[in-house]
């Protein structure tokens, strides 16, 4: 398997520009989309758009589409696009290389993974990533909006392929022109921890689990979150989950039990109690207020990134 591992350097603008140039040069052979339904249990779900790109081998991916759960092995040139608030379940049962592009509110994040041996592990942590200093520009956002539309309204003329090609070229340009500053080892560890939590908060992770995955002590992990966010790891994870729950509660198709699972809670009783303690109202009451147009966020608070 052709491997980029020796040439990719964590947080290196040069190596990730080279990777993106390779992706653009290879071209887009296929675009598949996650859609909002049906429910995919145990899936990863995010409020940000994301592209998963197969570089070599075959990537096993499950995702909701066409009214059913698709189970596919994607090959090089295949792009899996997840619009905001849609699910996917990446599986790691065959060797492959892949890259992902995440369109966060505060930055673009490009990652690289080289899976040399199959594993049943669900939460793969990659040390190879690059963060831009600012979020995607207006052109990239507009292209994402068009792809979001294609996800729910498929075209019979293949319009998604030139749109994806244009988006990849725009991402390449933005990474080439990025002005991210050099970061320390401590800053790198924080970026890794922050990304890991945002990638996996819909799973039942906890502080000990995350610390072990990142080879950190639980105390050091807590210190990073306190220093960068002004709150403990436990508080940050709870807030992230409950803010996400507020978004899901606005969608009529999700039951409380489904939202419980999709927000990383093991018990709906515990989820309801945590939501009420954080925001002063029950999830059911919030849903009624949201449907009546009386609330934009849980408890009237704005989520933070």
C-alpha positions as CSV (number, residue, x, y, z in Angstrom):
1,X,0.0,0.0,0.0
2,X,1.4,3.4,-1.0
3,X,2.0,5.2,2.3
4,X,2.2,8.9,3.1
5,X,3.2,8.2,6.7
6,X,6.9,9.0,6.2
7,X,6.2,12.4,4.6
8,X,3.3,13.7,6.8
9,X,4.5,15.8,9.7
10,X,1.9,16.8,12.4
11,X,0.8,20.5,12.0
12,X,3.1,20.9,9.0
13,X,1.6,23.3,6.4
14,X,4.0,22.0,3.8
15,X,3.2,18.3,4.1
16,X,-0.6,18.9,4.2
17,X,-0.4,21.2,1.2
18,X,1.3,18.3,-0.6
19,X,-1.3,15.9,0.5
20,X,-4.2,18.1,-0.6
21,X,-2.4,18.6,-4.0
22,X,-2.3,14.9,-4.4
23,X,-6.0,14.6,-3.6
24,X,-6.9,17.3,-6.1
25,X,-4.6,15.8,-8.8
26,X,-6.0,12.3,-8.3
27,X,-9.5,13.7,-8.8
28,X,-13.0,12.9,-7.5
29,X,-14.3,9.6,-8.8
30,X,-17.4,9.4,-6.5
31,X,-19.3,11.4,-3.9
32,X,-21.5,9.6,-1.4
33,X,-23.5,11.4,1.2
34,X,-24.8,10.9,4.8
35,X,-28.4,12.0,5.1
36,X,-30.5,12.8,8.1
37,X,-32.4,9.5,8.2
38,X,-32.7,6.8,9.2
39,X,-31.2,6.7,12.6
40,X,-27.7,5.1,12.7
41,X,-27.0,3.7,16.2
42,X,-23.5,4.1,17.7
43,X,-22.6,6.5,14.9
44,X,-20.4,9.6,15.0
45,X,-22.3,12.8,14.5
46,X,-21.2,16.4,14.3
47,X,-22.6,19.9,13.8
48,X,-19.9,20.5,11.2
49,X,-19.6,19.4,7.6
50,X,-16.9,16.9,7.0
51,X,-15.3,15.1,4.0
52,X,-13.6,11.7,4.3
53,X,-11.3,10.9,1.5
54,X,-9.9,7.4,0.7
55,X,-6.2,7.6,-0.3
56,X,-5.4,3.8,-0.6
57,X,-6.9,0.5,0.3
58,X,-10.6,0.3,1.1
59,X,-12.5,2.3,3.7
60,X,-15.5,0.5,5.4
61,X,-18.2,3.1,6.1
62,X,-21.8,2.9,7.2
63,X,-24.0,5.8,6.7
64,X,-27.7,6.7,6.4
65,X,-28.9,7.3,2.8
66,X,-31.8,6.6,0.5
67,X,-34.0,5.6,3.5
68,X,-31.7,2.8,4.6
69,X,-28.3,2.2,6.2
70,X,-25.6,1.9,3.5
71,X,-22.7,-0.5,4.2
72,X,-19.9,0.3,1.7
73,X,-16.2,-0.2,1.1
74,X,-15.0,3.1,-0.5
75,X,-12.0,3.1,-2.7
76,X,-9.4,5.8,-3.7
77,X,-11.1,8.7,-5.3
78,X,-14.3,8.2,-3.3
79,X,-15.4,11.1,-1.1
80,X,-17.8,10.6,1.8
81,X,-19.5,13.9,2.6
82,X,-21.3,14.4,5.9
83,X,-23.5,17.6,6.1
84,X,-23.9,19.1,9.5
85,X,-26.0,17.0,11.9
86,X,-25.7,13.8,9.9
87,X,-24.3,10.5,11.1
88,X,-21.6,8.1,9.9
89,X,-20.0,5.0,11.4
90,X,-16.4,4.5,10.1
91,X,-15.2,0.9,10.6
92,X,-11.5,-0.1,10.7
93,X,-11.5,-3.7,9.5
94,X,-9.3,-3.3,6.5
95,X,-5.9,-1.5,5.9
96,X,-6.2,1.9,4.2
97,X,-5.1,5.5,4.2
98,X,-7.5,8.3,4.4
99,X,-7.7,12.0,5.0
100,X,-10.5,14.1,6.4
101,X,-11.4,17.8,6.2
102,X,-13.6,19.3,8.9
103,X,-15.2,22.7,8.5
104,X,-15.3,23.9,12.1
105,X,-16.6,27.3,13.1
106,X,-13.2,28.4,14.1
107,X,-10.8,26.6,11.6
108,X,-10.3,24.1,8.9
109,X,-8.9,20.8,10.1
110,X,-7.2,18.4,7.7
111,X,-6.2,15.0,9.1
112,X,-4.3,11.9,7.9
113,X,-4.7,8.3,9.0
114,X,-2.7,5.3,8.0
115,X,-4.4,2.1,9.2
116,X,-1.8,-0.7,8.7
117,X,-3.6,-3.4,10.6
118,X,-7.4,-4.0,11.0
119,X,-8.8,-3.2,14.5
120,X,-12.1,-3.3,16.3
121,X,-11.2,0.0,18.0
122,X,-13.9,2.6,17.3
123,X,-12.2,5.9,18.3
124,X,-9.0,6.1,16.2
125,X,-6.8,9.0,17.4
126,X,-4.5,10.5,14.7
127,X,-1.5,12.6,15.6
128,X,-1.4,13.8,12.0
129,X,-3.4,16.9,11.5
130,X,-3.3,20.6,10.5
131,X,-5.4,23.4,11.8
132,X,-5.8,26.7,9.9
133,X,-5.8,30.0,11.8
134,X,-9.3,30.9,10.7
135,X,-12.5,29.2,9.5
136,X,-13.3,28.4,5.9
137,X,-13.9,31.4,3.7
138,X,-17.2,32.4,2.0
139,X,-16.5,30.4,-1.2
140,X,-15.9,27.2,0.7
141,X,-19.0,27.8,2.8
142,X,-21.1,28.4,-0.3
143,X,-19.9,25.2,-1.9
144,X,-20.6,23.3,1.4
145,X,-24.2,24.7,1.3
146,X,-24.6,23.4,-2.3
147,X,-23.3,20.0,-1.3
148,X,-25.7,20.0,1.8
149,X,-28.5,20.5,-0.7
150,X,-27.3,17.7,-2.9
151,X,-27.3,15.4,0.1
152,X,-31.0,15.7,0.6
153,X,-31.9,16.4,-3.1
154,X,-29.8,14.1,-5.2
155,X,-29.1,15.1,-8.8
156,X,-29.2,12.7,-11.7
157,X,-26.6,14.7,-13.6
158,X,-23.6,14.1,-11.3
159,X,-23.4,17.8,-10.2
160,X,-21.9,16.7,-6.8
161,X,-18.6,15.7,-8.5
162,X,-17.6,19.1,-9.9
163,X,-18.9,20.7,-6.7
164,X,-16.6,18.5,-4.6
165,X,-13.7,19.1,-6.9
166,X,-14.2,22.9,-6.6
167,X,-14.4,22.6,-2.8
168,X,-11.2,20.5,-2.5
169,X,-9.4,23.1,-4.7
170,X,-10.7,25.9,-2.5
171,X,-9.5,24.1,0.7
172,X,-6.1,23.6,-0.9
173,X,-5.9,27.3,-1.7
174,X,-6.9,28.3,1.9
175,X,-4.4,25.9,3.5
176,X,-1.6,27.2,1.1
177,X,-2.4,30.8,2.1
178,X,-2.9,30.1,5.8
179,X,-1.0,32.0,8.4
180,X,-1.1,29.6,11.4
181,X,1.6,30.3,14.0
182,X,4.1,27.7,15.2
183,X,2.7,25.9,18.2
184,X,4.5,24.4,21.2
185,X,4.2,20.7,22.2
186,X,1.7,21.7,24.9
187,X,-0.4,23.5,22.3
188,X,-0.2,20.5,20.0
189,X,-1.4,18.3,22.8
190,X,-4.3,20.6,23.5
191,X,-5.4,20.7,19.8
192,X,-5.2,16.9,19.8
193,X,-7.3,16.6,23.0
194,X,-9.8,19.2,21.8
195,X,-10.3,17.5,18.4
196,X,-10.6,14.0,20.0
197,X,-13.4,15.2,22.3
198,X,-15.3,16.8,19.5
199,X,-14.9,13.8,17.3
200,X,-16.1,11.3,20.0
201,X,-18.4,13.2,22.4
202,X,-21.4,11.3,20.9
203,X,-19.8,8.1,22.3
204,X,-19.9,7.2,26.1
205,X,-16.3,8.5,26.7
206,X,-15.1,9.9,30.0
207,X,-12.0,11.6,31.3
208,X,-10.1,8.4,32.0
209,X,-11.0,7.0,28.6
210,X,-9.7,10.2,26.8
211,X,-6.6,10.4,28.9
212,X,-5.7,6.8,28.1
213,X,-6.4,7.3,24.4
214,X,-4.0,10.3,24.3
215,X,-1.4,8.8,26.6
216,X,-1.9,11.6,29.1
217,X,-2.6,11.6,32.9
218,X,-6.2,12.5,33.8
219,X,-5.0,15.4,35.8
220,X,-3.0,16.9,32.9
221,X,-6.0,16.5,30.6
222,X,-8.1,18.4,33.1
223,X,-5.5,21.1,33.4
224,X,-5.5,21.6,29.6
225,X,-9.2,22.1,29.5
226,X,-9.2,24.4,32.6
227,X,-6.4,26.5,31.0
228,X,-7.9,26.8,27.6
229,X,-11.7,26.8,28.3
230,X,-11.9,28.0,31.9
231,X,-13.8,24.9,33.0
232,X,-13.1,21.3,33.9
233,X,-13.0,18.5,31.4
234,X,-16.2,17.0,32.8
235,X,-18.0,20.3,32.6
236,X,-16.8,20.9,29.0
237,X,-17.9,17.4,27.9
238,X,-21.3,17.8,29.6
239,X,-21.9,21.2,28.0
240,X,-20.9,20.0,24.6
241,X,-23.3,17.0,24.8
242,X,-26.2,19.1,26.1
243,X,-25.8,21.8,23.5
244,X,-25.8,19.2,20.9
245,X,-28.9,17.6,22.5
246,X,-30.7,21.0,22.1
247,X,-30.1,20.9,18.4
248,X,-31.4,17.3,18.1
249,X,-34.5,18.2,20.2
250,X,-35.5,20.7,17.6
251,X,-35.8,17.8,15.1
252,X,-39.1,16.0,15.5
253,X,-37.9,12.6,14.3
254,X,-35.6,12.0,17.3
255,X,-37.1,10.5,20.4
256,X,-35.6,11.2,23.9
257,X,-34.1,7.7,23.9
258,X,-32.4,8.3,20.5
259,X,-31.1,11.6,21.6
260,X,-29.8,10.0,24.8
261,X,-27.7,7.6,22.8
262,X,-26.6,10.1,20.2
263,X,-25.3,12.4,22.9
264,X,-23.1,9.8,24.6
265,X,-25.4,9.1,27.6
266,X,-26.1,5.5,28.7
267,X,-29.4,6.3,30.5
268,X,-32.3,8.6,29.4
269,X,-33.0,9.2,33.1
270,X,-29.5,10.5,33.7
271,X,-29.7,12.5,30.4
272,X,-32.9,14.2,31.4
273,X,-31.6,15.0,34.9
274,X,-28.4,16.5,33.5
275,X,-30.3,18.6,30.9
276,X,-32.7,19.9,33.5
277,X,-29.8,20.7,36.0
278,X,-27.9,22.5,33.3
279,X,-30.7,24.6,31.8
280,X,-33.5,24.6,34.3
281,X,-36.1,22.9,32.0
282,X,-36.6,19.3,30.9
283,X,-35.8,18.2,27.3
284,X,-39.5,17.7,26.6
285,X,-40.3,21.3,27.8
286,X,-37.4,22.7,25.7
287,X,-38.7,20.8,22.6
288,X,-42.2,22.4,23.1
289,X,-40.6,25.9,23.4
290,X,-38.5,25.3,20.4
291,X,-41.4,24.2,18.3
292,X,-43.3,27.3,19.4
293,X,-40.4,29.5,18.4
294,X,-39.7,30.7,21.9
295,X,-36.1,29.5,22.3
296,X,-33.0,29.4,20.2
297,X,-30.7,27.6,22.6
298,X,-31.2,25.4,25.6
299,X,-31.9,27.5,28.6
300,X,-31.4,30.7,26.5
301,X,-27.6,30.2,26.6
302,X,-25.4,30.3,23.6
303,X,-23.2,27.3,22.8
304,X,-19.5,28.0,22.6
305,X,-16.9,26.3,20.5
